[in-house]
């Protein structure tokens, strides 16, 4: 009996690096702009900016430094 392999290789291959627009969005996040501000500039919702941030965690915003209590 032959194995059913119709579910394999569906869709296109995943990108390994973000496209140019996504890189601009990620850099803006690193520079401290809010998701809403970035969304207004690029004509997308803040939810979509968040999706880009989650899709590319290695390229995303750096962790904010913890403040020391004095």
HTML snippet that shows the backbone in 3Dmol.js (N, CA, C, O; Angstrom):
<script src="https://3Dmol.org/build/3Dmol-min.js"></script>
<div id="view" style="width:600px;height:400px;position:relative"></div>
<script>
const pdb = `
ATOM      1  N   UNK A   1       0.844  -1.175   0.000  1.00  0.00           N
ATOM      2  CA  UNK A   1       0.000   0.000   0.000  1.00  0.00           C
ATOM      3  C   UNK A   1       0.894   1.245   0.000  1.00  0.00           C
ATOM      4  O   UNK A   1       1.867   1.317   0.751  1.00  0.00           O
ATOM      5  N   UNK A   2       0.561   2.206  -0.834  1.00  0.00           N
ATOM      6  CA  UNK A   2       1.325   3.438  -0.968  1.00  0.00           C
ATOM      7  C   UNK A   2       0.950   4.434   0.131  1.00  0.00           C
ATOM      8  O   UNK A   2      -0.220   4.584   0.485  1.00  0.00           O
ATOM      9  N   UNK A   3       1.983   5.114   0.667  1.00  0.00           N
ATOM     10  CA  UNK A   3       1.759   6.100   1.727  1.00  0.00           C
ATOM     11  C   UNK A   3       1.224   7.399   1.127  1.00  0.00           C
ATOM     12  O   UNK A   3       1.711   7.865   0.098  1.00  0.00           O
ATOM     13  N   UNK A   4       0.216   7.977   1.783  1.00  0.00           N
ATOM     14  CA  UNK A   4      -0.377   9.230   1.313  1.00  0.00           C
ATOM     15  C   UNK A   4       0.537  10.393   1.669  1.00  0.00           C
ATOM     16  O   UNK A   4       0.726  10.667   2.854  1.00  0.00           O
ATOM     17  N   UNK A   5       1.113  11.088   0.692  1.00  0.00           N
ATOM     18  CA  UNK A   5       2.041  12.191   0.921  1.00  0.00           C
ATOM     19  C   UNK A   5       1.507  13.514   0.372  1.00  0.00           C
ATOM     20  O   UNK A   5       2.285  14.426   0.091  1.00  0.00           O
ATOM     21  N   UNK A   6       0.201  13.624   0.218  1.00  0.00           N
ATOM     22  CA  UNK A   6      -0.359  14.857  -0.328  1.00  0.00           C
ATOM     23  C   UNK A   6      -0.185  16.055   0.594  1.00  0.00           C
ATOM     24  O   UNK A   6      -0.194  17.194   0.128  1.00  0.00           O
ATOM     25  N   UNK A   7      -0.028  15.823   1.885  1.00  0.00           N
ATOM     26  CA  UNK A   7       0.085  16.926   2.843  1.00  0.00           C
ATOM     27  C   UNK A   7       1.489  17.518   2.886  1.00  0.00           C
ATOM     28  O   UNK A   7       1.681  18.589   3.461  1.00  0.00           O
ATOM     29  N   UNK A   8       2.470  16.851   2.295  1.00  0.00           N
ATOM     30  CA  UNK A   8       3.845  17.350   2.321  1.00  0.00           C
ATOM     31  C   UNK A   8       4.057  18.405   1.246  1.00  0.00           C
ATOM     32  O   UNK A   8       3.425  18.374   0.190  1.00  0.00           O
ATOM     33  N   UNK A   9       4.957  19.339   1.534  1.00  0.00           N
ATOM     34  CA  UNK A   9       5.358  20.379   0.585  1.00  0.00           C
ATOM     35  C   UNK A   9       4.211  21.273   0.130  1.00  0.00           C
ATOM     36  O   UNK A   9       4.127  21.642  -1.041  1.00  0.00           O
ATOM     37  N   UNK A  10       3.347  21.611   1.044  1.00  0.00           N
ATOM     38  CA  UNK A  10       2.279  22.550   0.709  1.00  0.00           C
ATOM     39  C   UNK A  10       2.730  23.957   1.037  1.00  0.00           C
ATOM     40  O   UNK A  10       3.373  24.178   2.063  1.00  0.00           O
ATOM     41  N   UNK A  11       2.408  24.903   0.191  1.00  0.00           N
ATOM     42  CA  UNK A  11       2.763  26.288   0.440  1.00  0.00           C
ATOM     43  C   UNK A  11       4.186  26.592   0.012  1.00  0.00           C
ATOM     44  O   UNK A  11       4.918  25.716  -0.448  1.00  0.00           O
ATOM     45  N   UNK A  12       4.555  27.834   0.170  1.00  0.00           N
ATOM     46  CA  UNK A  12       5.895  28.241  -0.229  1.00  0.00           C
ATOM     47  C   UNK A  12       6.853  28.120   0.952  1.00  0.00           C
ATOM     48  O   UNK A  12       6.430  28.004   2.102  1.00  0.00           O
ATOM     49  N   UNK A  13       8.127  28.149   0.655  1.00  0.00           N
ATOM     50  CA  UNK A  13       9.137  28.035   1.697  1.00  0.00           C
ATOM     51  C   UNK A  13       9.137  29.299   2.560  1.00  0.00           C
ATOM     52  O   UNK A  13       8.905  30.403   2.068  1.00  0.00           O
ATOM     53  N   UNK A  14       9.399  29.116   3.845  1.00  0.00           N
ATOM     54  CA  UNK A  14       9.422  30.244   4.775  1.00  0.00           C
ATOM     55  C   UNK A  14      10.654  31.109   4.518  1.00  0.00           C
ATOM     56  O   UNK A  14      11.721  30.600   4.177  1.00  0.00           O
ATOM     57  N   UNK A  15      10.495  32.412   4.684  1.00  0.00           N
ATOM     58  CA  UNK A  15      11.628  33.335   4.557  1.00  0.00           C
ATOM     59  C   UNK A  15      12.575  33.153   5.734  1.00  0.00           C
ATOM     60  O   UNK A  15      12.153  32.888   6.860  1.00  0.00           O
ATOM     61  N   UNK A  16      13.857  33.299   5.450  1.00  0.00           N
ATOM     62  CA  UNK A  16      14.866  33.163   6.505  1.00  0.00           C
ATOM     63  C   UNK A  16      15.230  34.515   7.124  1.00  0.00           C
ATOM     64  O   UNK A  16      15.707  34.573   8.257  1.00  0.00           O
ATOM     65  N   UNK A  17      15.007  35.590   6.386  1.00  0.00           N
ATOM     66  CA  UNK A  17      15.268  36.941   6.885  1.00  0.00           C
ATOM     67  C   UNK A  17      14.069  37.816   6.547  1.00  0.00           C
ATOM     68  O   UNK A  17      13.380  37.556   5.560  1.00  0.00           O
ATOM     69  N   UNK A  18      13.806  38.847   7.346  1.00  0.00           N
ATOM     70  CA  UNK A  18      12.673  39.734   7.067  1.00  0.00           C
ATOM     71  C   UNK A  18      12.902  40.556   5.802  1.00  0.00           C
ATOM     72  O   UNK A  18      14.038  40.831   5.416  1.00  0.00           O
ATOM     73  N   UNK A  19      11.797  40.942   5.168  1.00  0.00           N
ATOM     74  CA  UNK A  19      11.914  41.816   3.994  1.00  0.00           C
ATOM     75  C   UNK A  19      12.278  43.229   4.447  1.00  0.00           C
ATOM     76  O   UNK A  19      12.372  43.508   5.643  1.00  0.00           O
ATOM     77  N   UNK A  20      12.480  44.106   3.481  1.00  0.00           N
ATOM     78  CA  UNK A  20      12.978  45.453   3.778  1.00  0.00           C
ATOM     79  C   UNK A  20      12.025  46.245   4.678  1.00  0.00           C
ATOM     80  O   UNK A  20      12.465  46.910   5.615  1.00  0.00           O
ATOM     81  N   UNK A  21      10.728  46.173   4.394  1.00  0.00           N
ATOM     82  CA  UNK A  21       9.759  46.910   5.224  1.00  0.00           C
ATOM     83  C   UNK A  21       9.761  46.394   6.651  1.00  0.00           C
ATOM     84  O   UNK A  21       9.736  47.180   7.598  1.00  0.00           O
ATOM     85  N   UNK A  22       9.792  45.072   6.812  1.00  0.00           N
ATOM     86  CA  UNK A  22       9.792  44.500   8.159  1.00  0.00           C
ATOM     87  C   UNK A  22      11.054  44.898   8.925  1.00  0.00           C
ATOM     88  O   UNK A  22      11.002  45.130  10.133  1.00  0.00           O
ATOM     89  N   UNK A  23      12.186  44.975   8.222  1.00  0.00           N
ATOM     90  CA  UNK A  23      13.415  45.432   8.878  1.00  0.00           C
ATOM     91  C   UNK A  23      13.281  46.870   9.363  1.00  0.00           C
ATOM     92  O   UNK A  23      13.754  47.206  10.448  1.00  0.00           O
ATOM     93  N   UNK A  24      12.632  47.727   8.558  1.00  0.00           N
ATOM     94  CA  UNK A  24      12.406  49.113   8.977  1.00  0.00           C
ATOM     95  C   UNK A  24      11.501  49.159  10.206  1.00  0.00           C
ATOM     96  O   UNK A  24      11.731  49.942  11.128  1.00  0.00           O
ATOM     97  N   UNK A  25      10.475  48.317  10.210  1.00  0.00           N
ATOM     98  CA  UNK A  25       9.562  48.260  11.356  1.00  0.00           C
ATOM     99  C   UNK A  25      10.319  47.802  12.600  1.00  0.00           C
ATOM    100  O   UNK A  25      10.164  48.391  13.670  1.00  0.00           O
ATOM    101  N   UNK A  26      11.131  46.760  12.470  1.00  0.00           N
ATOM    102  CA  UNK A  26      11.875  46.238  13.615  1.00  0.00           C
ATOM    103  C   UNK A  26      12.895  47.256  14.133  1.00  0.00           C
ATOM    104  O   UNK A  26      13.095  47.377  15.342  1.00  0.00           O
ATOM    105  N   UNK A  27      13.532  47.981  13.224  1.00  0.00           N
ATOM    106  CA  UNK A  27      14.480  49.013  13.646  1.00  0.00           C
ATOM    107  C   UNK A  27      13.770  50.156  14.364  1.00  0.00           C
ATOM    108  O   UNK A  27      14.295  50.707  15.332  1.00  0.00           O
ATOM    109  N   UNK A  28      12.581  50.511  13.891  1.00  0.00           N
ATOM    110  CA  UNK A  28      11.812  51.563  14.560  1.00  0.00           C
ATOM    111  C   UNK A  28      11.426  51.124  15.972  1.00  0.00           C
ATOM    112  O   UNK A  28      11.439  51.935  16.897  1.00  0.00           O
ATOM    113  N   UNK A  29      11.083  49.848  16.140  1.00  0.00           N
ATOM    114  CA  UNK A  29      10.781  49.335  17.474  1.00  0.00           C
ATOM    115  C   UNK A  29      12.013  49.402  18.368  1.00  0.00           C
ATOM    116  O   UNK A  29      11.909  49.758  19.543  1.00  0.00           O
ATOM    117  N   UNK A  30      13.177  49.063  17.821  1.00  0.00           N
ATOM    118  CA  UNK A  30      14.423  49.150  18.591  1.00  0.00           C
ATOM    119  C   UNK A  30      14.709  50.577  19.030  1.00  0.00           C
ATOM    120  O   UNK A  30      15.249  50.812  20.111  1.00  0.00           O
ATOM    121  N   UNK A  31      14.339  51.537  18.169  1.00  0.00           N
ATOM    122  CA  UNK A  31      14.602  52.944  18.469  1.00  0.00           C
ATOM    123  C   UNK A  31      13.577  53.561  19.404  1.00  0.00           C
ATOM    124  O   UNK A  31      13.660  54.751  19.709  1.00  0.00           O
ATOM    125  N   UNK A  32      12.617  52.780  19.860  1.00  0.00           N
ATOM    126  CA  UNK A  32      11.699  53.255  20.887  1.00  0.00           C
ATOM    127  C   UNK A  32      10.363  53.781  20.394  1.00  0.00           C
ATOM    128  O   UNK A  32       9.581  54.291  21.196  1.00  0.00           O
ATOM    129  N   UNK A  33      10.073  53.674  19.098  1.00  0.00           N
ATOM    130  CA  UNK A  33       8.769  54.123  18.611  1.00  0.00           C
ATOM    131  C   UNK A  33       7.702  53.114  19.007  1.00  0.00           C
ATOM    132  O   UNK A  33       7.971  51.916  19.085  1.00  0.00           O
ATOM    133  N   UNK A  34       6.499  53.599  19.254  1.00  0.00           N
ATOM    134  CA  UNK A  34       5.419  52.700  19.653  1.00  0.00           C
ATOM    135  C   UNK A  34       4.865  51.974  18.436  1.00  0.00           C
ATOM    136  O   UNK A  34       5.061  52.400  17.298  1.00  0.00           O
ATOM    137  N   UNK A  35       4.178  50.882  18.694  1.00  0.00           N
ATOM    138  CA  UNK A  35       3.575  50.104  17.612  1.00  0.00           C
ATOM    139  C   UNK A  35       2.532  50.933  16.871  1.00  0.00           C
ATOM    140  O   UNK A  35       2.391  50.799  15.656  1.00  0.00           O
ATOM    141  N   UNK A  36       1.805  51.779  17.579  1.00  0.00           N
ATOM    142  CA  UNK A  36       0.793  52.621  16.942  1.00  0.00           C
ATOM    143  C   UNK A  36       1.440  53.650  16.023  1.00  0.00           C
ATOM    144  O   UNK A  36       0.948  53.891  14.921  1.00  0.00           O
ATOM    145  N   UNK A  37       2.544  54.263  16.469  1.00  0.00           N
ATOM    146  CA  UNK A  37       3.244  55.247  15.632  1.00  0.00           C
ATOM    147  C   UNK A  37       3.781  54.598  14.358  1.00  0.00           C
ATOM    148  O   UNK A  37       3.654  55.159  13.270  1.00  0.00           O
ATOM    149  N   UNK A  38       4.372  53.432  14.495  1.00  0.00           N
ATOM    150  CA  UNK A  38       4.908  52.722  13.332  1.00  0.00           C
ATOM    151  C   UNK A  38       3.784  52.343  12.380  1.00  0.00           C
ATOM    152  O   UNK A  38       3.924  52.458  11.163  1.00  0.00           O
ATOM    153  N   UNK A  39       2.680  51.894  12.938  1.00  0.00           N
ATOM    154  CA  UNK A  39       1.533  51.527  12.111  1.00  0.00           C
ATOM    155  C   UNK A  39       0.998  52.696  11.303  1.00  0.00           C
ATOM    156  O   UNK A  39       0.632  52.532  10.139  1.00  0.00           O
ATOM    157  N   UNK A  40       0.950  53.874  11.911  1.00  0.00           N
ATOM    158  CA  UNK A  40       0.475  55.058  11.179  1.00  0.00           C
ATOM    159  C   UNK A  40       1.406  55.397  10.022  1.00  0.00           C
ATOM    160  O   UNK A  40       0.942  55.756   8.940  1.00  0.00           O
ATOM    161  N   UNK A  41       2.712  55.288  10.238  1.00  0.00           N
ATOM    162  CA  UNK A  41       3.681  55.631   9.192  1.00  0.00           C
ATOM    163  C   UNK A  41       3.602  54.646   8.027  1.00  0.00           C
ATOM    164  O   UNK A  41       3.646  55.056   6.867  1.00  0.00           O
ATOM    165  N   UNK A  42       3.488  53.365   8.325  1.00  0.00           N
ATOM    166  CA  UNK A  42       3.517  52.342   7.286  1.00  0.00           C
ATOM    167  C   UNK A  42       2.125  51.907   6.816  1.00  0.00           C
ATOM    168  O   UNK A  42       2.006  51.033   5.958  1.00  0.00           O
ATOM    169  N   UNK A  43       1.083  52.508   7.370  1.00  0.00           N
ATOM    170  CA  UNK A  43      -0.273  52.202   6.922  1.00  0.00           C
ATOM    171  C   UNK A  43      -0.740  50.812   7.313  1.00  0.00           C
ATOM    172  O   UNK A  43      -1.376  50.119   6.519  1.00  0.00           O
ATOM    173  N   UNK A  44      -0.424  50.403   8.538  1.00  0.00           N
ATOM    174  CA  UNK A  44      -0.863  49.098   9.031  1.00  0.00           C
ATOM    175  C   UNK A  44      -1.329  49.259  10.471  1.00  0.00           C
ATOM    176  O   UNK A  44      -1.075  50.283  11.106  1.00  0.00           O
ATOM    177  N   UNK A  45      -2.002  48.256  10.971  1.00  0.00           N
ATOM    178  CA  UNK A  45      -2.498  48.330  12.341  1.00  0.00           C
ATOM    179  C   UNK A  45      -1.379  48.015  13.321  1.00  0.00           C
ATOM    180  O   UNK A  45      -0.375  47.398  12.963  1.00  0.00           O
ATOM    181  N   UNK A  46      -1.566  48.447  14.560  1.00  0.00           N
ATOM    182  CA  UNK A  46      -0.562  48.149  15.581  1.00  0.00           C
ATOM    183  C   UNK A  46      -0.527  46.647  15.854  1.00  0.00           C
ATOM    184  O   UNK A  46       0.502  46.115  16.271  1.00  0.00           O
ATOM    185  N   UNK A  47      -1.650  45.962  15.620  1.00  0.00           N
ATOM    186  CA  UNK A  47      -1.677  44.516  15.791  1.00  0.00           C
ATOM    187  C   UNK A  47      -0.778  43.833  14.765  1.00  0.00           C
ATOM    188  O   UNK A  47      -0.119  42.840  15.072  1.00  0.00           O
ATOM    189  N   UNK A  48      -0.753  44.376  13.531  1.00  0.00           N
ATOM    190  CA  UNK A  48       0.101  43.797  12.506  1.00  0.00           C
ATOM    191  C   UNK A  48       1.574  44.074  12.807  1.00  0.00           C
ATOM    192  O   UNK A  48       2.433  43.236  12.532  1.00  0.00           O
ATOM    193  N   UNK A  49       1.865  45.241  13.367  1.00  0.00           N
ATOM    194  CA  UNK A  49       3.235  45.546  13.796  1.00  0.00           C
ATOM    195  C   UNK A  49       3.655  44.534  14.862  1.00  0.00           C
ATOM    196  O   UNK A  49       4.790  44.057  14.856  1.00  0.00           O
ATOM    197  N   UNK A  50       2.752  44.213  15.763  1.00  0.00           N
ATOM    198  CA  UNK A  50       3.043  43.217  16.800  1.00  0.00           C
ATOM    199  C   UNK A  50       3.295  41.845  16.171  1.00  0.00           C
ATOM    200  O   UNK A  50       4.178  41.114  16.619  1.00  0.00           O
ATOM    201  N   UNK A  51       2.532  41.492  15.142  1.00  0.00           N
ATOM    202  CA  UNK A  51       2.733  40.210  14.462  1.00  0.00           C
ATOM    203  C   UNK A  51       4.112  40.143  13.815  1.00  0.00           C
ATOM    204  O   UNK A  51       4.761  39.097  13.841  1.00  0.00           O
ATOM    205  N   UNK A  52       4.558  41.253  13.236  1.00  0.00           N
ATOM    206  CA  UNK A  52       5.903  41.308  12.641  1.00  0.00           C
ATOM    207  C   UNK A  52       6.948  41.121  13.727  1.00  0.00           C
ATOM    208  O   UNK A  52       7.926  40.398  13.537  1.00  0.00           O
ATOM    209  N   UNK A  53       6.743  41.775  14.870  1.00  0.00           N
ATOM    210  CA  UNK A  53       7.678  41.665  15.992  1.00  0.00           C
ATOM    211  C   UNK A  53       7.766  40.217  16.489  1.00  0.00           C
ATOM    212  O   UNK A  53       8.853  39.735  16.806  1.00  0.00           O
ATOM    213  N   UNK A  54       6.635  39.534  16.555  1.00  0.00           N
ATOM    214  CA  UNK A  54       6.630  38.144  16.998  1.00  0.00           C
ATOM    215  C   UNK A  54       7.205  37.207  15.938  1.00  0.00           C
ATOM    216  O   UNK A  54       7.812  36.192  16.280  1.00  0.00           O
ATOM    217  N   UNK A  55       7.023  37.530  14.666  1.00  0.00           N
ATOM    218  CA  UNK A  55       7.508  36.673  13.587  1.00  0.00           C
ATOM    219  C   UNK A  55       9.030  36.654  13.518  1.00  0.00           C
ATOM    220  O   UNK A  55       9.619  35.639  13.146  1.00  0.00           O
ATOM    221  N   UNK A  56       9.675  37.766  13.873  1.00  0.00           N
ATOM    222  CA  UNK A  56      11.125  37.895  13.773  1.00  0.00           C
ATOM    223  C   UNK A  56      11.735  38.234  15.136  1.00  0.00           C
ATOM    224  O   UNK A  56      12.266  39.332  15.300  1.00  0.00           O
ATOM    225  N   UNK A  57      11.679  37.333  16.110  1.00  0.00           N
ATOM    226  CA  UNK A  57      12.190  37.673  17.439  1.00  0.00           C
ATOM    227  C   UNK A  57      13.695  37.922  17.467  1.00  0.00           C
ATOM    228  O   UNK A  57      14.163  38.715  18.284  1.00  0.00           O
ATOM    229  N   UNK A  58      14.472  37.262  16.589  1.00  0.00           N
ATOM    230  CA  UNK A  58      15.923  37.464  16.581  1.00  0.00           C
ATOM    231  C   UNK A  58      16.295  38.850  16.074  1.00  0.00           C
ATOM    232  O   UNK A  58      17.340  39.389  16.439  1.00  0.00           O
ATOM    233  N   UNK A  59      15.439  39.427  15.232  1.00  0.00           N
ATOM    234  CA  UNK A  59      15.709  40.742  14.661  1.00  0.00           C
ATOM    235  C   UNK A  59      14.981  41.843  15.408  1.00  0.00           C
ATOM    236  O   UNK A  59      15.142  43.021  15.090  1.00  0.00           O
ATOM    237  N   UNK A  60      14.178  41.468  16.402  1.00  0.00           N
ATOM    238  CA  UNK A  60      13.285  42.402  17.059  1.00  0.00           C
ATOM    239  C   UNK A  60      13.944  43.321  18.057  1.00  0.00           C
ATOM    240  O   UNK A  60      15.168  43.421  18.135  1.00  0.00           O
ATOM    241  N   UNK A  61      13.112  43.980  18.806  1.00  0.00           N
ATOM    242  CA  UNK A  61      13.572  44.965  19.782  1.00  0.00           C
ATOM    243  C   UNK A  61      14.411  44.295  20.850  1.00  0.00           C
ATOM    244  O   UNK A  61      14.125  43.176  21.276  1.00  0.00           O
ATOM    245  N   UNK A  62      15.433  44.984  21.271  1.00  0.00           N
ATOM    246  CA  UNK A  62      16.287  44.468  22.334  1.00  0.00           C
ATOM    247  C   UNK A  62      15.543  44.583  23.657  1.00  0.00           C
ATOM    248  O   UNK A  62      14.657  45.422  23.823  1.00  0.00           O
ATOM    249  N   UNK A  63      15.917  43.735  24.578  1.00  0.00           N
ATOM    250  CA  UNK A  63      15.280  43.773  25.895  1.00  0.00           C
ATOM    251  C   UNK A  63      15.620  45.088  26.581  1.00  0.00           C
ATOM    252  O   UNK A  63      16.751  45.566  26.503  1.00  0.00           O
ATOM    253  N   UNK A  64      14.646  45.659  27.244  1.00  0.00           N
ATOM    254  CA  UNK A  64      14.863  46.915  27.948  1.00  0.00           C
ATOM    255  C   UNK A  64      15.712  46.644  29.192  1.00  0.00           C
ATOM    256  O   UNK A  64      15.492  45.652  29.886  1.00  0.00           O
ATOM    257  N   UNK A  65      16.663  47.506  29.472  1.00  0.00           N
ATOM    258  CA  UNK A  65      17.500  47.289  30.662  1.00  0.00           C
ATOM    259  C   UNK A  65      16.671  47.477  31.939  1.00  0.00           C
ATOM    260  O   UNK A  65      15.799  48.342  32.017  1.00  0.00           O
ATOM    261  N   UNK A  66      16.966  46.652  32.917  1.00  0.00           N
ATOM    262  CA  UNK A  66      16.260  46.752  34.195  1.00  0.00           C
ATOM    263  C   UNK A  66      16.834  47.930  34.987  1.00  0.00           C
ATOM    264  O   UNK A  66      18.046  48.139  35.043  1.00  0.00           O
ATOM    265  N   UNK A  67      15.929  48.680  35.587  1.00  0.00           N
ATOM    266  CA  UNK A  67      16.362  49.810  36.409  1.00  0.00           C
ATOM    267  C   UNK A  67      16.734  49.322  37.799  1.00  0.00           C
ATOM    268  O   UNK A  67      16.054  48.482  38.388  1.00  0.00           O
ATOM    269  N   UNK A  68      17.821  49.865  38.302  1.00  0.00           N
ATOM    270  CA  UNK A  68      18.248  49.509  39.653  1.00  0.00           C
ATOM    271  C   UNK A  68      17.529  50.377  40.663  1.00  0.00           C
ATOM    272  O   UNK A  68      17.363  51.581  40.468  1.00  0.00           O
ATOM    273  N   UNK A  69      17.111  49.753  41.734  1.00  0.00           N
ATOM    274  CA  UNK A  69      16.476  50.515  42.812  1.00  0.00           C
ATOM    275  C   UNK A  69      17.543  51.184  43.642  1.00  0.00           C
ATOM    276  O   UNK A  69      18.535  50.559  44.020  1.00  0.00           O
ATOM    277  N   UNK A  70      17.339  52.461  43.927  1.00  0.00           N
ATOM    278  CA  UNK A  70      18.332  53.175  44.737  1.00  0.00           C
ATOM    279  C   UNK A  70      17.727  53.659  46.022  1.00  0.00           C
ATOM    280  O   UNK A  70      18.414  54.282  46.831  1.00  0.00           O
TER     281      UNK A  70
END
`;
const viewer = $3Dmol.createViewer("view");
viewer.addModel(pdb, "pdb");
viewer.setStyle({}, {cartoon: {color: "spectrum"}});
viewer.zoomTo();
viewer.render();
</script>
